[in-house]
Amino acid sequence: MTRRRKTVILVSCCLSLLIVSMDATIVNVAIPAIRTDLSASPSQLQWVVDIYTLVLASLLMLSGATGDRFGRRRVFQIGLTVFAIGSLACSLAPTIDTLISARFLQGIGGSMLNPVALSIISQIFVGREERARALGVWGAVVGISMSLGPIVGGLLIETIGWRSVFWINLPICAAAVLLTALFVPETRSATMRDVDPIGQCLAVCFLFGIVYALIEGPVLGWTSARVIVIAVLAVAAFTAFLRYESRRHDPFLDLRFFRSIPFTAATITAVSAFAAWGAFLFMMSLYLQGERGYSAMHTGLIYLPIAVGALLFSPLSGRLVGRYGARPSLVVAGVLISVASAMLTFLTATTPVWMLLVVFAVYGIGFSMVNAPITNAAVSGMPLDRAGAASAVTSTSRQVGVSIGVALCGSVAGSAMAGVGVDFASAARPLWFICVGLGLVILALGLYATSQRGLRSAQRLAPLISGTVEEEGTHVR
């Protein structure tokens, strides 16, 4: 395995991350155009974003385990193909319901990409320093792709139309499929894990139930029988999931991972950071194009400071994690996300553009600092055979966070999305206060997870998981 081949493999994996992450943000700039062209309601607009992230969140852990079992390269290539087909279907959708269905298909393909790609990286880059560098690049791609999404989307929408934001995925998928076929070796886990359909189903019911209640609650009414029943069923599914998975010999989500304070903190941090990020992108696109009347291209350009911040600070965060651990990056991320969210509470219909650029820059730097420590915590201390499952947990947490963030937009700031005759800035203010709180959660967890107590909990977990892997391997042989 030469250094050149390792680099090509890393590029192949990062291409999949590029399209999945960028697609999660590029659609936000297209939301106003989709609303106009397809006559979509506010809740339907939320589902355009959330159906994609929810399917990702629901299937990521299953896809990671499937790649470990049946071959990571094979599952990776299937995912790229399904994602490309879903993207093509999105670009051809004649109605909003068809678009939501196509986004569902796109999410299925996307779920097979990131956890499997991260597992491939963990198998190829085995040295501590080279893995840290590879994960730093991976984290940088997350930040850069999600930041570039609005800019690329704005340019495409302005020059071609909103449907073109899905066309961009097709050549990238084709390039990734070709590079994977030529350079990525096939790898499998040494232990064949059982499929866990009951646990998977309970997890899906919980995620969809909670997000459904948050999105449809403002539309149907919080006292609606349907909303209450679905929310209760979601809580019941989560309770049943915890009981079932804790008793299962080979669960698809090993709950023992959460005995590690850094791992648990990374999971909650991912949900918090991406919830704030999802709410920020969704609401600011509506604010800039609806409230301020900017074009899609101008909206994308206002997002430029985020891309610049990600380009500069995502690699820096990776290097900081490799040299000093996760604490510096998490502290900076928590502080800046809180500060930027606090600045948004002063937003008005006449806020100067330069002030908007400052807010976007602060938000972008804070968000770009959080990815590398999250990713590193996902696989650090875990056996290689559990890399796919462990990394899929934090990948899932990211998508759950985005889904919750977008759903909160309707629940907390629904009147701002209604459009005509509403003071957008005032209606959205409670949402920004919630984002301030999410930033403070990131800060507190960053300090606690990197304490001596937190680090000792991770050290105690590693031999426990390793011992189980060895026992299962002996049983298989």
Kinemage of the C-alpha trace (Angstrom):
@kinemage 1
@onewidth
@group {chain A} dominant
@subgroup {mainchain}
@vectorlist {calphas} color= white
{ca met a 1} P 0.000 0.000 0.000
{ca thr a 2} L 1.998 2.948 -1.323
{ca arg a 3} L 1.530 6.496 -0.109
{ca arg a 4} L 0.178 7.503 -3.531
{ca arg a 5} L -2.453 4.762 -3.454
{ca lys a 6} L -3.467 5.717 0.069
{ca thr a 7} L -3.928 9.309 -1.102
{ca val a 8} L -6.153 8.206 -3.997
{ca ile a 9} L -8.222 6.074 -1.613
{ca leu a 10} L -8.628 9.044 0.717
{ca val a 11} L -9.728 11.197 -2.240
{ca ser a 12} L -12.259 8.541 -3.305
{ca cys a 13} L -13.755 8.413 0.167
{ca cys a 14} L -13.805 12.185 0.500
{ca leu a 15} L -15.697 12.516 -2.796
{ca ser a 16} L -18.589 10.599 -1.270
{ca leu a 17} L -18.444 12.802 1.796
{ca leu a 18} L -18.400 15.869 -0.467
{ca ile a 19} L -21.686 15.066 -2.212
{ca val a 20} L -23.525 13.836 0.893
{ca ser a 21} L -22.497 16.815 3.028
{ca met a 22} L -22.887 19.382 0.275
{ca asp a 23} L -26.294 18.031 -0.668
{ca ala a 24} L -27.463 18.570 2.898
{ca thr a 25} L -26.771 22.304 2.551
{ca ile a 26} L -27.057 23.075 -1.153
{ca val a 27} L -30.791 22.389 -1.046
{ca asn a 28} L -31.308 25.102 1.577
{ca val a 29} L -30.536 27.852 -0.919
{ca ala a 30} L -33.028 26.275 -3.329
{ca ile a 31} L -35.850 26.202 -0.747
{ca pro a 32} L -37.398 29.580 -1.743
{ca ala a 33} L -37.296 28.630 -5.447
{ca ile a 34} L -38.799 25.205 -4.714
{ca arg a 35} L -41.543 26.856 -2.640
{ca thr a 36} L -42.463 29.112 -5.553
{ca asp a 37} L -42.119 26.561 -8.373
{ca leu a 38} L -43.874 23.628 -6.666
{ca ser a 39} L -46.269 25.620 -4.401
{ca ala a 40} L -44.883 23.957 -1.268
{ca ser a 41} L -46.132 24.634 2.269
{ca pro a 42} L -43.704 25.391 5.125
{ca ser a 43} L -43.985 21.845 6.499
{ca gln a 44} L -43.371 20.353 3.040
{ca leu a 45} L -40.234 22.486 2.725
{ca gln a 46} L -39.018 21.110 6.040
{ca trp a 47} L -39.644 17.562 4.828
{ca val a 48} L -37.582 18.215 1.680
{ca val a 49} L -34.573 18.675 3.971
{ca asp a 50} L -35.525 16.348 6.816
{ca ile a 51} L -36.608 13.269 4.856
{ca tyr a 52} L -33.063 13.107 3.470
{ca thr a 53} L -31.309 13.571 6.810
{ca leu a 54} L -33.743 11.253 8.623
{ca val a 55} L -33.165 8.387 6.194
{ca leu a 56} L -29.425 8.953 6.555
{ca ala a 57} L -29.719 8.907 10.335
{ca ser a 58} L -31.935 5.820 10.319
{ca leu a 59} L -29.760 3.685 8.050
{ca leu a 60} L -26.190 4.845 8.728
{ca met a 61} L -25.528 2.358 11.527
{ca leu a 62} L -27.047 -0.516 9.538
{ca ser a 63} L -25.000 0.481 6.481
{ca gly a 64} L -21.774 0.606 8.508
{ca ala a 65} L -22.390 -2.889 9.876
{ca thr a 66} L -23.437 -4.111 6.411
{ca gly a 67} L -20.164 -2.858 4.949
{ca asp a 68} L -18.234 -4.631 7.705
{ca arg a 69} L -20.080 -7.854 6.912
{ca phe a 70} L -20.473 -7.985 3.110
{ca gly a 71} L -17.544 -5.880 1.945
{ca arg a 72} L -16.947 -2.188 2.338
{ca arg a 73} L -16.026 -1.482 -1.285
{ca arg a 74} L -19.133 -3.276 -2.597
{ca val a 75} L -21.536 -1.425 -0.295
{ca phe a 76} L -19.744 1.857 -1.056
{ca gln a 77} L -20.216 1.427 -4.823
{ca ile a 78} L -23.885 0.456 -4.432
{ca gly a 79} L -24.440 3.564 -2.335
{ca leu a 80} L -22.862 5.817 -4.950
{ca thr a 81} L -25.093 4.350 -7.657
{ca val a 82} L -28.334 4.686 -5.650
{ca phe a 83} L -27.397 8.241 -4.654
{ca ala a 84} L -26.853 9.182 -8.299
{ca ile a 85} L -30.236 7.707 -9.307
{ca gly a 86} L -31.947 9.571 -6.458
{ca ser a 87} L -30.270 12.834 -7.487
{ca leu a 88} L -31.478 12.408 -11.056
{ca ala a 89} L -35.010 11.732 -9.807
{ca cys a 90} L -34.897 14.900 -7.675
{ca ser a 91} L -33.934 17.001 -10.691
{ca leu a 92} L -36.927 15.650 -12.652
{ca ala a 93} L -39.551 15.853 -9.869
{ca pro a 94} L -42.815 17.447 -11.171
{ca thr a 95} L -44.449 17.926 -7.732
{ca ile a 96} L -43.310 18.583 -4.167
{ca asp a 97} L -44.440 15.105 -3.061
{ca thr a 98} L -42.391 13.517 -5.834
{ca leu a 99} L -39.377 15.581 -4.781
{ca ile a 100} L -39.756 14.416 -1.175
{ca ser a 101} L -39.939 10.791 -2.388
{ca ala a 102} L -36.823 11.246 -4.523
{ca arg a 103} L -35.006 12.740 -1.542
{ca phe a 104} L -35.975 9.589 0.368
{ca leu a 105} L -34.224 7.469 -2.286
{ca gln a 106} L -31.237 9.803 -2.230
{ca gly a 107} L -30.975 9.320 1.523
{ca ile a 108} L -30.880 5.530 1.147
{ca gly a 109} L -27.873 5.799 -1.162
{ca gly a 110} L -26.215 8.416 1.011
{ca ser a 111} L -26.472 6.202 4.084
{ca met a 112} L -24.131 3.684 2.442
{ca leu a 113} L -21.369 6.220 1.849
{ca asn a 114} L -19.984 8.076 4.865
{ca pro a 115} L -19.791 5.328 7.520
{ca val a 116} L -18.381 2.849 5.024
{ca ala a 117} L -15.891 5.398 3.675
{ca leu a 118} L -14.743 6.269 7.195
{ca ser a 119} L -14.376 2.571 7.954
{ca ile a 120} L -12.231 2.172 4.810
{ca ile a 121} L -10.015 5.040 5.974
{ca ser a 122} L -9.655 3.441 9.412
{ca gln a 123} L -8.559 0.181 7.792
{ca ile a 124} L -6.045 1.799 5.410
{ca phe a 125} L -4.516 4.428 7.708
{ca val a 126} L -3.479 2.356 10.719
{ca gly a 127} L -0.662 4.518 12.161
{ca arg a 128} L -1.681 6.998 14.862
{ca glu a 129} L -0.242 10.072 13.149
{ca glu a 130} L -1.282 9.189 9.599
{ca arg a 131} L -4.794 8.337 10.781
{ca ala a 132} L -5.013 11.654 12.613
{ca arg a 133} L -3.960 13.473 9.426
{ca ala a 134} L -6.445 11.494 7.329
{ca leu a 135} L -9.245 12.212 9.792
{ca gly a 136} L -8.207 15.873 9.752
{ca val a 137} L -8.676 15.928 5.966
{ca trp a 138} L -11.995 14.119 6.407
{ca gly a 139} L -13.165 16.671 8.951
{ca ala a 140} L -12.037 19.489 6.684
{ca val a 141} L -14.087 18.098 3.796
{ca val a 142} L -17.165 17.986 6.043
{ca gly a 143} L -16.846 21.645 6.909
{ca ile a 144} L -15.837 22.825 3.448
{ca ser a 145} L -18.500 20.841 1.580
{ca met a 146} L -21.334 21.950 3.831
{ca ser a 147} L -20.095 25.530 3.566
{ca leu a 148} L -19.630 25.504 -0.194
{ca gly a 149} L -23.087 24.028 -0.734
{ca pro a 150} L -24.977 27.343 -0.492
{ca ile a 151} L -22.447 29.143 -2.708
{ca val a 152} L -22.480 26.503 -5.446
{ca gly a 153} L -26.243 26.207 -5.095
{ca gly a 154} L -26.772 29.934 -5.447
{ca leu a 155} L -24.692 30.062 -8.633
{ca leu a 156} L -26.521 27.088 -10.186
{ca ile a 157} L -29.985 28.346 -9.242
{ca glu a 158} L -29.285 31.809 -10.624
{ca thr a 159} L -27.855 30.601 -13.926
{ca ile a 160} L -29.743 27.350 -14.614
{ca gly a 161} L -32.480 26.723 -12.054
{ca trp a 162} L -33.033 24.889 -8.767
{ca arg a 163} L -33.094 21.469 -10.428
{ca ser a 164} L -29.431 21.845 -11.361
{ca val a 165} L -28.358 21.593 -7.705
{ca phe a 166} L -28.970 17.847 -8.023
{ca trp a 167} L -27.149 17.445 -11.354
{ca ile a 168} L -23.803 18.295 -9.774
{ca asn a 169} L -23.856 14.978 -7.905
{ca leu a 170} L -23.812 12.864 -11.073
{ca pro a 171} L -20.218 13.466 -12.310
{ca ile a 172} L -18.860 13.292 -8.745
{ca cys a 173} L -20.560 9.927 -8.213
{ca ala a 174} L -19.163 8.648 -11.502
{ca ala a 175} L -15.617 9.702 -10.579
{ca ala a 176} L -15.908 8.121 -7.117
{ca val a 177} L -17.186 4.822 -8.564
{ca leu a 178} L -14.268 4.675 -11.022
{ca leu a 179} L -11.574 5.497 -8.438
{ca thr a 180} L -13.052 3.004 -5.994
{ca ala a 181} L -13.038 0.219 -8.565
{ca leu a 182} L -9.410 0.898 -9.488
{ca phe a 183} L -7.747 1.625 -6.146
{ca val a 184} L -9.836 0.681 -3.097
{ca pro a 185} L -9.214 -2.879 -1.838
{ca glu a 186} L -12.121 -4.978 -0.619
{ca thr a 187} L -12.151 -5.383 3.165
{ca arg a 188} L -14.503 -7.120 5.570
{ca ser a 189} L -14.776 -7.487 9.310
{ca ala a 190} L -13.208 -10.617 10.792
{ca thr a 191} L -16.412 -11.189 12.776
{ca met a 192} L -19.763 -11.594 11.032
{ca arg a 193} L -22.325 -9.626 13.009
{ca asp a 194} L -25.990 -10.598 12.950
{ca val a 195} L -28.588 -8.326 11.399
{ca asp a 196} L -30.775 -6.655 14.018
{ca pro a 197} L -34.091 -5.798 12.297
{ca ile a 198} L -36.031 -5.214 15.516
{ca gly a 199} L -33.505 -2.760 16.935
{ca gln a 200} L -33.263 -1.011 13.570
{ca cys a 201} L -37.039 -0.699 13.312
{ca leu a 202} L -37.363 0.712 16.843
{ca ala a 203} L -34.660 3.301 16.124
{ca val a 204} L -36.380 4.388 12.890
{ca cys a 205} L -39.755 4.697 14.654
{ca phe a 206} L -38.207 6.881 17.340
{ca leu a 207} L -36.403 9.230 14.944
{ca phe a 208} L -39.289 9.678 12.509
{ca gly a 209} L -41.809 10.031 15.334
{ca ile a 210} L -39.941 12.825 17.110
{ca val a 211} L -39.246 14.798 13.927
{ca tyr a 212} L -42.812 14.283 12.675
{ca ala a 213} L -44.178 15.712 15.914
{ca leu a 214} L -41.849 18.727 15.729
{ca ile a 215} L -42.694 19.494 12.085
{ca glu a 216} L -46.414 18.747 12.046
{ca gly a 217} L -47.160 19.982 15.589
{ca pro a 218} L -47.426 23.666 14.558
{ca val a 219} L -49.535 22.675 11.514
{ca leu a 220} L -51.993 20.219 13.121
{ca gly a 221} L -51.827 21.741 16.602
{ca trp a 222} L -49.835 20.509 19.590
{ca thr a 223} L -53.014 19.050 21.116
{ca ser a 224} L -53.857 17.119 17.942
{ca ala a 225} L -54.548 13.456 18.664
{ca arg a 226} L -52.278 12.396 15.798
{ca val a 227} L -49.323 14.447 17.050
{ca ile a 228} L -49.744 13.251 20.650
{ca val a 229} L -50.075 9.590 19.660
{ca ile a 230} L -47.028 9.683 17.391
{ca ala a 231} L -44.943 11.464 20.043
{ca val a 232} L -45.933 8.883 22.680
{ca leu a 233} L -45.166 6.028 20.290
{ca ala a 234} L -41.751 7.578 19.579
{ca val a 235} L -40.905 7.712 23.288
{ca ala a 236} L -42.135 4.140 23.715
{ca ala a 237} L -40.002 3.010 20.764
{ca phe a 238} L -36.925 4.627 22.293
{ca thr a 239} L -37.535 2.951 25.653
{ca ala a 240} L -38.049 -0.415 23.969
{ca phe a 241} L -34.922 0.149 21.880
{ca leu a 242} L -32.732 0.684 24.954
{ca arg a 243} L -34.127 -2.396 26.710
{ca tyr a 244} L -33.848 -4.616 23.644
{ca glu a 245} L -30.346 -3.540 22.611
{ca ser a 246} L -28.978 -3.860 26.165
{ca arg a 247} L -30.094 -7.509 26.290
{ca arg a 248} L -29.080 -8.545 22.772
{ca his a 249} L -25.792 -10.433 22.395
{ca asp a 250} L -24.850 -8.746 19.103
{ca pro a 251} L -26.779 -5.454 18.823
{ca phe a 252} L -26.439 -3.205 15.819
{ca leu a 253} L -25.734 -0.384 18.306
{ca asp a 254} L -23.415 -1.513 21.077
{ca leu a 255} L -24.626 0.518 24.066
{ca arg a 256} L -21.330 -0.157 25.846
{ca phe a 257} L -19.743 2.458 23.585
{ca phe a 258} L -21.548 5.055 25.673
{ca arg a 259} L -19.648 4.013 28.801
{ca ser a 260} L -16.862 6.106 27.304
{ca ile a 261} L -17.444 9.711 28.339
{ca pro a 262} L -15.550 11.110 25.288
{ca phe a 263} L -17.621 8.939 22.940
{ca thr a 264} L -20.923 9.915 24.576
{ca ala a 265} L -19.921 13.573 24.654
{ca ala a 266} L -18.927 13.430 20.974
{ca thr a 267} L -22.345 12.006 20.104
{ca ile a 268} L -24.241 14.718 22.005
{ca thr a 269} L -21.873 17.368 20.655
{ca ala a 270} L -22.593 16.221 17.098
{ca val a 271} L -26.353 16.474 17.665
{ca ser a 272} L -26.017 19.922 19.261
{ca ala a 273} L -23.638 21.389 16.670
{ca phe a 274} L -25.549 20.106 13.667
{ca ala a 275} L -28.933 21.088 15.117
{ca ala a 276} L -27.690 24.669 15.392
{ca trp a 277} L -26.147 24.400 11.916
{ca gly a 278} L -29.295 22.951 10.308
{ca ala a 279} L -31.506 25.640 11.831
{ca phe a 280} L -29.058 28.364 10.818
{ca leu a 281} L -28.856 27.310 7.158
{ca phe a 282} L -32.593 26.743 6.742
{ca met a 283} L -33.725 29.986 8.361
{ca met a 284} L -31.034 32.239 6.929
{ca ser a 285} L -31.844 31.172 3.360
{ca leu a 286} L -35.467 32.162 3.942
{ca tyr a 287} L -34.385 35.387 5.631
{ca leu a 288} L -31.965 36.457 2.915
{ca gln a 289} L -34.214 35.624 -0.047
{ca gly a 290} L -37.643 36.185 1.513
{ca glu a 291} L -37.185 38.985 4.051
{ca arg a 292} L -34.306 40.818 2.357
{ca gly a 293} L -35.137 40.022 -1.282
{ca tyr a 294} L -31.637 38.882 -2.271
{ca ser a 295} L -31.196 36.580 -5.252
{ca ala a 296} L -29.973 33.001 -4.856
{ca met a 297} L -26.526 34.014 -6.082
{ca his a 298} L -26.282 36.939 -3.658
{ca thr a 299} L -27.414 34.612 -0.870
{ca gly a 300} L -24.675 32.162 -1.783
{ca leu a 301} L -22.083 34.943 -1.762
{ca ile a 302} L -23.135 36.022 1.718
{ca tyr a 303} L -22.351 32.459 2.779
{ca leu a 304} L -18.788 32.894 1.456
{ca pro a 305} L -17.250 33.697 4.891
{ca ile a 306} L -18.424 30.285 6.078
{ca ala a 307} L -16.536 28.586 3.258
{ca val a 308} L -13.413 30.639 3.916
{ca gly a 309} L -13.600 29.890 7.625
{ca ala a 310} L -14.005 26.179 6.946
{ca leu a 311} L -11.137 26.162 4.451
{ca leu a 312} L -8.762 27.720 6.982
{ca phe a 313} L -9.946 26.327 10.301
{ca ser a 314} L -11.065 22.763 9.547
{ca pro a 315} L -7.482 21.605 8.808
{ca leu a 316} L -6.281 23.622 11.818
{ca ser a 317} L -8.787 21.809 14.005
{ca gly a 318} L -7.514 18.448 12.741
{ca arg a 319} L -3.930 19.395 13.577
{ca leu a 320} L -4.947 20.657 17.017
{ca val a 321} L -6.718 17.388 17.755
{ca gly a 322} L -3.698 15.392 16.627
{ca arg a 323} L -1.308 17.418 18.786
{ca tyr a 324} L -3.281 18.647 21.811
{ca gly a 325} L -6.411 16.502 21.909
{ca ala a 326} L -10.025 17.537 21.444
{ca arg a 327} L -10.370 20.214 24.148
{ca pro a 328} L -9.018 23.328 22.296
{ca ser a 329} L -11.175 22.713 19.222
{ca leu a 330} L -14.337 21.975 21.213
{ca val a 331} L -13.913 25.013 23.466
{ca val a 332} L -13.450 27.333 20.481
{ca ala a 333} L -16.397 25.735 18.659
{ca gly a 334} L -18.750 26.054 21.625
{ca val a 335} L -17.825 29.669 22.324
{ca leu a 336} L -18.080 30.837 18.703
{ca ile a 337} L -21.384 29.056 17.979
{ca ser a 338} L -22.863 30.658 21.111
{ca val a 339} L -21.516 34.111 20.196
{ca ala a 340} L -22.753 33.908 16.587
{ca ser a 341} L -26.199 32.722 17.707
{ca ala a 342} L -26.363 35.561 20.236
{ca met a 343} L -25.522 38.038 17.460
{ca leu a 344} L -28.432 36.655 15.403
{ca thr a 345} L -30.868 37.648 18.132
{ca phe a 346} L -30.177 41.290 17.161
{ca leu a 347} L -31.062 40.632 13.507
{ca thr a 348} L -33.523 43.024 11.824
{ca ala a 349} L -34.915 43.566 8.343
{ca thr a 350} L -32.261 46.251 7.762
{ca thr a 351} L -29.164 44.675 9.317
{ca pro a 352} L -26.126 45.852 7.284
{ca val a 353} L -24.556 43.275 4.998
{ca trp a 354} L -21.137 43.684 6.637
{ca met a 355} L -22.672 42.669 9.967
{ca leu a 356} L -24.225 39.604 8.347
{ca leu a 357} L -20.816 38.673 6.943
{ca val a 358} L -19.286 38.903 10.425
{ca val a 359} L -21.992 36.650 11.876
{ca phe a 360} L -21.545 34.106 9.079
{ca ala a 361} L -17.759 34.124 9.550
{ca val a 362} L -18.006 33.532 13.313
{ca tyr a 363} L -20.582 30.788 12.818
{ca gly a 364} L -18.514 29.145 10.087
{ca ile a 365} L -15.308 29.112 12.133
{ca gly a 366} L -17.098 27.692 15.152
{ca phe a 367} L -18.778 24.966 13.142
{ca ser a 368} L -15.611 24.038 11.232
{ca met a 369} L -13.734 23.479 14.502
{ca val a 370} L -16.158 20.849 15.778
{ca asn a 371} L -15.929 18.111 13.125
{ca ala a 372} L -12.409 16.801 13.664
{ca pro a 373} L -12.745 16.156 17.433
{ca ile a 374} L -16.127 14.457 16.881
{ca thr a 375} L -14.725 12.145 14.199
{ca asn a 376} L -11.585 11.355 16.179
{ca ala a 377} L -13.582 10.398 19.271
{ca ala a 378} L -15.727 8.040 17.206
{ca val a 379} L -12.898 5.641 16.354
{ca ser a 380} L -10.239 6.343 18.998
{ca gly a 381} L -9.879 3.454 21.413
{ca met a 382} L -12.160 1.212 19.347
{ca pro a 383} L -10.991 -2.070 17.740
{ca leu a 384} L -10.633 -1.922 13.966
{ca asp a 385} L -13.423 -4.464 13.575
{ca arg a 386} L -15.867 -2.046 15.210
{ca ala a 387} L -14.706 1.015 13.276
{ca gly a 388} L -17.705 0.957 10.944
{ca ala a 389} L -20.262 0.658 13.718
{ca ala a 390} L -18.558 3.203 15.997
{ca ser a 391} L -18.054 5.836 13.320
{ca ala a 392} L -21.627 5.369 12.122
{ca val a 393} L -22.918 6.456 15.536
{ca thr a 394} L -21.460 9.952 15.232
{ca ser a 395} L -22.367 10.160 11.545
{ca thr a 396} L -25.916 9.329 12.596
{ca ser a 397} L -25.745 11.947 15.334
{ca arg a 398} L -24.841 14.596 12.758
{ca gln a 399} L -27.895 13.816 10.634
{ca val a 400} L -30.173 13.564 13.667
{ca gly a 401} L -28.924 16.998 14.672
{ca val a 402} L -29.723 18.538 11.275
{ca ser a 403} L -33.182 16.921 11.296
{ca ile a 404} L -33.950 18.279 14.755
{ca gly a 405} L -32.592 21.723 13.874
{ca val a 406} L -34.773 22.033 10.762
{ca ala a 407} L -37.792 20.651 12.639
{ca leu a 408} L -37.273 23.230 15.396
{ca cys a 409} L -37.547 25.992 12.792
{ca gly a 410} L -41.233 25.218 12.361
{ca ser a 411} L -41.880 24.460 16.034
{ca val a 412} L -40.166 27.511 17.517
{ca ala a 413} L -40.223 30.003 14.628
{ca gly a 414} L -43.120 28.789 12.489
{ca ser a 415} L -44.568 32.268 11.973
{ca ala a 416} L -41.266 33.391 10.435
{ca met a 417} L -41.676 30.734 7.748
{ca ala a 418} L -45.235 31.784 6.953
{ca gly a 419} L -43.936 34.635 4.828
{ca val a 420} L -46.168 37.649 4.207
{ca gly a 421} L -46.832 40.223 6.916
{ca val a 422} L -44.512 38.768 9.556
{ca asp a 423} L -41.489 40.326 11.248
{ca phe a 424} L -39.079 37.532 10.401
{ca ala a 425} L -36.307 38.626 12.762
{ca ser a 426} L -38.567 38.845 15.819
{ca ala a 427} L -40.310 35.558 15.043
{ca ala a 428} L -36.973 33.734 14.658
{ca arg a 429} L -35.411 35.157 17.841
{ca pro a 430} L -36.458 32.252 20.161
{ca leu a 431} L -34.733 29.834 17.781
{ca trp a 432} L -31.453 31.722 18.082
{ca phe a 433} L -31.649 31.599 21.879
{ca ile a 434} L -31.934 27.821 21.621
{ca cys a 435} L -28.824 27.813 19.405
{ca val a 436} L -26.963 29.816 22.061
{ca gly a 437} L -27.813 27.063 24.528
{ca leu a 438} L -26.582 24.386 22.100
{ca gly a 439} L -23.244 26.180 21.819
{ca leu a 440} L -22.910 26.232 25.594
{ca val a 441} L -23.625 22.490 25.683
{ca ile a 442} L -20.736 21.938 23.257
{ca leu a 443} L -18.449 24.027 25.457
{ca ala a 444} L -19.401 22.200 28.670
{ca leu a 445} L -19.076 18.746 27.111
{ca gly a 446} L -15.720 19.652 25.570
{ca leu a 447} L -14.326 20.493 28.997
{ca tyr a 448} L -15.862 17.486 30.763
{ca ala a 449} L -15.036 14.842 28.129
{ca thr a 450} L -11.349 15.823 28.054
{ca ser a 451} L -10.987 15.764 31.832
{ca gln a 452} L -9.011 13.010 33.543
{ca arg a 453} L -12.229 11.252 34.498
{ca gly a 454} L -13.416 11.285 30.897
{ca leu a 455} L -10.139 9.966 29.499
{ca arg a 456} L -10.032 7.166 32.097
{ca ser a 457} L -13.513 6.022 31.072
{ca ala a 458} L -12.331 5.612 27.462
{ca gln a 459} L -9.283 3.643 28.613
{ca arg a 460} L -11.486 1.277 30.623
{ca leu a 461} L -13.813 0.705 27.661
{ca ala a 462} L -11.175 -0.311 25.084
{ca pro a 463} L -10.154 -3.676 26.624
{ca leu a 464} L -13.808 -4.502 27.328
{ca ile a 465} L -14.778 -4.112 23.674
{ca ser a 466} L -11.569 -5.778 22.475
{ca gly a 467} L -12.218 -8.774 24.690
{ca thr a 468} L -15.678 -9.204 23.226
{ca val a 469} L -14.320 -9.002 19.687
{ca glu a 470} L -11.759 -11.702 20.430
{ca glu a 471} L -14.419 -13.953 21.970
{ca glu a 472} L -16.711 -13.514 18.971
{ca gly a 473} L -13.825 -14.172 16.574
{ca thr a 474} L -12.988 -17.418 18.394
{ca his a 475} L -16.630 -18.453 18.254
{ca val a 476} L -16.789 -17.774 14.481
{ca arg a 477} L -13.635 -19.763 13.783
